Amino acid sequence: MRLKRVPEFNVVSCVCALLDIENYYIYYRLLLSVMYSTVFTLSIG
């Protein structure tokens, strides 16, 4: 009910949440690539 009172805040928070999710996805892919490269070098060496 409190969310219906301020629709503009809903839109802003939704956009912020989407941007946060996108950033988390980028960090997640970066972490995965680092992990894969580490495992790859360990398996070769």
C-alpha positions in Angstrom: 0.0 0.0 0.0 2.9 2.3 0.8 4.3 1.7 -2.7 1.2 2.9 -4.4 1.5 6.3 -2.7 4.8 7.2 -4.5 4.8 5.7 -8.1 7.8 7.9 -9.1 9.9 6.3 -6.4 8.8 2.9 -7.6 10.1 3.6 -11.1 13.4 5.1 -9.8 14.0 2.1 -7.5 13.1 -0.3 -10.3 15.7 1.3 -12.6 18.3 1.3 -9.8 17.6 -2.4 -9.1 18.0 -3.2 -12.8 21.3 -1.3 -12.9 22.5 -3.1 -9.8 21.5 -6.5 -11.3 23.4 -5.6 -14.4 26.5 -4.7 -12.4 26.3 -7.9 -10.4 26.0 -9.8 -13.6 29.2 -8.1 -14.9 31.0 -8.8 -11.7 29.8 -12.4 -11.8 31.1 -13.0 -15.3 34.4 -11.4 -14.4 34.7 -13.6 -11.4 33.8 -16.7 -13.5 36.4 -15.9 -16.1 39.1 -15.4 -13.5 38.2 -18.7 -11.9 38.2 -20.5 -15.2 41.5 -19.1 -16.2 43.0 -20.0 -12.8 41.7 -23.6 -13.1 42.9 -23.8 -16.7 46.5 -22.7 -15.8 46.5 -25.0 -12.8 45.4 -28.0 -14.9 48.1 -27.2 -17.5 50.8 -26.6 -15.0 
